[in-house]
Amino acid sequence: METNRPVETTAEDVPDPEEEEKRAAAAARAANHLPELRLVMLGWRWPGKSLTGNTILGREDFHLERAAEFSVKRQTDVQGRQVIVVDTPGWFSNQDTPPSYQQEMVKAASMCPPGPHAFLLVIPVGMFTEVDRARIEEHVSLFGERVWRHTLVVFTWAEVLRSISIERYIRREGRDLQWVLEKCKKRYFVINNCVFGEHPQLGRLMEKVEKMVAEEGGFYNPEEVEEKKKPLDENQNPTENKAREGRELGARPKQNSSLALAKPMEVDPPLN
């Protein structure tokens, strides 16, 4: 009569936790994969926002030498998928953004139908103030409160941090920057715009966008935009306002950032 004997196992039969984790991550990426990604760039009016758009496209389609007045759409193929990027007029640091520029920002959401998968809020690393937080809140709110569910912060010029981690930088800058990240559910990415050609970080950026889309159940619907029009002050001269719109005003670089780095340094984003 046969008796039940314990089944002998070998080391080869025991699953490797690290391999299991890799397989699970690969399965998640496959499940979230989107054949097309639609991105809208938001940020200040100085090289950072448009430069990041060029990094994603792999070419210089968005002009950096002057302040853009209109939203511009470009598209490319990134690792076998169609990627649409809409660059918007940036906002000013210390001046009111003209209403026509604000309208162009809102228009960007409808330029990539049926709606953007993500708004990439580009923040250059440097001194982040209460005024910066207020400017972000003012302009992102043009798209309605639900836009935060589809917003990913992209940090640029992180090369100036050198040995300081992005997590330490976020803690150091305090509650104003942390408020922005809380609104975005702590979704952020660090990109190195000093890398030209095929960019090693784009795959991870696309994965973060896809993960956000999966978590939020889809893309941003432009029809949900709350119309917010700023009436002109009764004492404001429309002619003077138009002249101000025509000026090529730009946001000042952050105090401890650098636009002319001697050597490009590759910054690998933290896994979060």
C-alpha positions in Angstrom: 0.0 0.0 0.0 1.4 3.4 -1.1 1.8 6.1 1.5 1.6 9.9 0.8 5.1 11.2 0.7 6.0 14.9 0.7 6.9 16.2 -2.7 10.6 17.1 -2.8 11.4 20.5 -4.1 14.6 21.9 -5.5 15.9 25.4 -5.6 14.8 25.6 -9.2 11.2 25.0 -8.2 11.1 28.0 -5.7 10.0 31.2 -7.5 12.5 34.0 -7.4 10.8 37.0 -5.8 12.8 39.4 -7.9 11.9 37.6 -11.1 8.2 37.5 -10.0 8.2 41.2 -9.5 9.7 41.8 -12.9 7.1 39.6 -14.5 4.3 41.4 -12.7 5.7 44.8 -13.7 6.0 43.7 -17.3 2.4 42.4 -17.2 1.2 45.7 -15.8 3.0 47.6 -18.6 1.4 45.4 -21.2 -2.0 45.8 -19.7 -1.7 49.6 -19.6 -0.1 50.0 -23.0 -1.7 52.7 -25.1 -1.0 52.9 -28.9 -1.4 56.7 -28.8 -0.5 59.2 -26.1 -1.8 62.8 -26.1 0.2 65.3 -23.9 -0.3 69.0 -23.1 2.6 71.0 -21.8 2.0 73.6 -19.1 4.5 75.9 -17.4 6.4 79.2 -17.4 7.5 81.2 -20.3 11.2 80.4 -20.5 13.1 77.4 -21.9 12.0 74.4 -19.9 8.4 73.7 -20.9 9.0 73.9 -24.7 12.4 72.3 -24.3 10.8 69.3 -22.6 8.4 69.1 -25.5 11.3 69.0 -27.9 12.9 66.3 -25.8 9.8 64.1 -26.1 9.6 64.7 -29.8 13.3 64.1 -30.4 13.6 67.3 -32.5 13.4 71.1 -32.1 9.8 71.7 -33.2 8.9 74.1 -30.5 10.8 77.4 -30.8 12.7 78.6 -27.7 14.0 81.9 -28.9 10.7 83.9 -28.5 7.6 83.8 -26.3 4.9 81.8 -28.0 1.4 83.3 -28.2 -0.5 80.3 -29.5 -0.8 76.6 -28.7 1.0 74.4 -31.2 0.6 70.7 -31.8 3.2 68.3 -33.1 3.4 64.5 -33.2 6.0 61.8 -33.5 6.6 58.1 -33.0 8.2 57.1 -29.7 9.1 53.4 -29.3 6.4 52.2 -31.6 3.6 54.5 -30.4 2.1 57.7 -31.7 2.7 60.6 -29.3 1.0 63.9 -29.8 2.4 66.9 -27.9 0.7 70.3 -27.6 2.8 73.2 -26.4 1.0 76.1 -24.8 1.8 79.8 -24.2 3.6 79.9 -20.9 2.6 82.1 -18.0 4.5 85.0 -16.5 6.1 85.1 -13.1 5.3 88.6 -12.0 2.8 89.9 -14.6 -0.8 88.9 -15.3 -1.1 86.5 -18.2 -3.1 88.2 -21.0 -6.6 86.7 -21.4 -5.8 85.8 -25.1 -2.9 83.6 -23.8 -5.2 82.0 -21.2 -7.7 81.2 -24.0 -4.9 79.5 -26.0 -4.0 77.4 -23.0 -7.6 76.2 -22.6 -7.8 75.6 -26.4 -4.9 73.2 -26.2 -7.0 70.5 -24.5 -9.3 70.3 -27.5 -6.4 70.2 -30.0 -5.7 66.5 -29.4 -9.2 64.9 -29.6 -10.9 63.2 -27.9 -8.7 64.7 -25.0 -5.2 64.7 -23.5 -4.1 61.7 -21.5 -1.9 63.9 -19.4 -1.0 67.5 -18.6 2.8 67.7 -18.1 3.3 70.5 -15.5 6.9 71.5 -16.1 8.6 73.0 -13.0 12.3 74.0 -13.2 14.3 73.1 -10.1 15.2 76.1 -8.1 13.7 78.4 -5.4 10.0 77.6 -5.3 7.9 80.3 -3.7 4.4 81.0 -2.6 4.0 83.2 -5.7 5.0 80.2 -7.9 2.4 78.0 -6.2 -0.2 80.7 -6.8 0.7 81.1 -10.5 0.4 77.3 -11.0 -3.0 77.2 -9.2 -4.3 80.1 -11.2 -3.4 78.7 -14.6 -4.1 75.0 -14.0 -7.5 75.9 -12.6 -8.4 77.2 -16.1 -9.0 73.6 -17.0 -11.3 72.9 -14.0 -10.6 71.0 -10.7 -10.6 67.6 -12.3 -7.5 68.4 -14.4 -5.3 67.6 -11.3 -6.3 64.0 -11.7 -4.6 64.0 -15.1 -1.5 66.2 -14.2 2.0 64.9 -13.9 4.8 67.2 -12.6 8.0 67.1 -14.7 11.0 68.6 -13.0 13.7 70.1 -15.3 17.2 71.4 -14.7 17.7 68.9 -11.8 21.3 68.8 -12.8 21.9 71.8 -10.6 21.1 69.7 -7.5 24.2 67.6 -8.1 24.3 65.2 -5.1 20.9 66.3 -3.7 18.1 63.9 -4.4 14.8 65.1 -5.8 13.1 63.9 -2.7 15.3 66.0 -0.5 14.8 69.0 -2.8 11.0 68.6 -2.4 11.2 68.5 1.4 13.6 71.5 1.4 11.3 73.7 -0.7 8.5 73.3 1.8 4.8 73.4 1.8 4.2 75.4 -1.4 5.8 72.8 -3.7 4.4 70.0 -1.6 1.0 71.5 -2.1 1.3 71.2 -5.9 2.5 67.6 -5.6 -0.4 66.7 -3.3 -2.8 68.0 -5.9 -1.1 65.7 -8.5 -1.3 62.8 -6.1 2.5 62.9 -5.8 3.0 62.0 -9.4 6.3 63.5 -10.7 9.1 62.7 -13.0 12.7 64.1 -13.4 13.8 64.6 -17.0 17.3 65.5 -18.3 16.9 67.9 -21.3 20.6 67.8 -22.0 20.3 64.4 -23.7 19.9 64.6 -27.4 18.7 62.0 -29.9 17.1 58.8 -28.6 16.3 59.6 -25.0 16.7 56.8 -22.4 14.1 58.3 -20.1 11.1 58.5 -22.5 10.0 54.9 -22.0 9.7 55.4 -18.3 7.9 58.7 -18.7 5.4 57.1 -21.1 4.9 54.3 -18.5 4.1 56.8 -15.8 1.5 58.5 -18.0 -0.1 55.1 -18.8 -0.2 54.2 -15.2 -1.9 57.5 -14.4 -4.4 56.9 -17.1 -5.2 53.4 -15.8 -5.6 54.7 -12.2 -7.9 57.6 -13.2 -9.9 55.6 -15.7 -9.2 57.4 -18.9 -8.2 60.7 -20.4 -9.2 64.3 -19.6 -12.4 65.4 -21.3 -12.2 69.0 -22.6 -16.0 69.3 -22.4 -15.5 69.4 -18.6 -13.5 72.6 -18.8 -15.0 75.3 -16.7 -15.3 78.5 -18.6 -13.5 81.3 -16.7 -13.2 84.6 -18.4 -11.4 87.5 -16.8 -13.3 90.8 -17.5 -11.1 93.8 -18.1 -10.9 96.3 -15.3 -13.1 99.4 -16.1 -10.0 101.6 -15.7 -7.8 99.5 -17.9 -7.0 100.8 -21.3 -7.6 98.1 -23.9 -4.9 99.6 -26.1 -2.4 99.4 -23.3 -3.5 95.8 -22.6 -3.0 94.8 -26.3 0.4 96.4 -26.3 1.4 94.4 -23.2 0.2 91.2 -24.9 2.6 91.9 -27.7 5.6 92.1 -25.5 7.8 89.1 -25.3 7.8 88.9 -21.6 9.5 85.8 -20.0 9.6 84.3 -16.6 12.8 84.7 -14.7 14.9 81.7 -14.2 15.0 80.3 -10.7 17.7 81.8 -8.6 19.8 78.7 -8.2 19.2 77.1 -11.6 21.5 77.2 -14.6 20.5 77.4 -18.3 24.1 76.9 -19.6 25.5 73.8 -18.0 29.0 73.0 -18.8 28.5 69.3 -19.0 25.2 67.4 -19.4 24.6 65.1 -16.5 22.2 62.3 -16.8 19.6 62.3 -14.1 17.7 59.1 -13.5 14.2 59.6 -12.0 13.4 58.0 -8.7 11.0 55.1 -8.7 7.8 56.3 -7.2 
